[in-house]
Amino acid sequence: MFYPDLLWLVVSVGLAAAYAAGVLRLRRRGDSWSWLRTTAWIAGCGVLVFVTSGGPGIYGRLQFSTHMLQHMSLMIMVPFLWVLGAGGVRSFV
């Protein structure tokens, strides 16, 4: 099931587009950027869309267990993927 939540769909697509534009700008300048970082960022945007518009977003309003799955995904999975996309683990060491 997929019932699009327009707000989070627009936010996620906007973040992915801004990130892609930044990567393109870096590549045109001659700098390199890891494809793993780009994949992690896009995956974080995809998880955001799925959690808010897919099954957890639909059933999260009806079942507490699904609501908690949605909540934990939004608070743990999405930021983790975005941090990996922003600079990876090495930037914190």
C-alpha positions, 0 to 999 in steps of 0.5 A: 500500500502507498498513500502519498503524504504530500508534505514528506514526499516534497521534503524528501524529493527536495532534499534528494535534489539538493544533494544531487545538485551539490554532488554534480557541482562538486564533480564539475569542479573536479572534486570526487564524492563517494557513491556510497555517500550518495547512495546512503543519502538517497536511501535515507530519503527513500526510507523517509518516503516509505515510512511516512507514505507506505505501510507504516504511515498508513497503519501507524494511525491504527496500530500502536506497534506500527506507530512505534515502528514508524517512530523508531525508523524516523528517529534512528534509520533516516538520520543514520543514513543521512549522517553516512551520506553527509560525510561518513563515519570517518568525519566523526573520528 
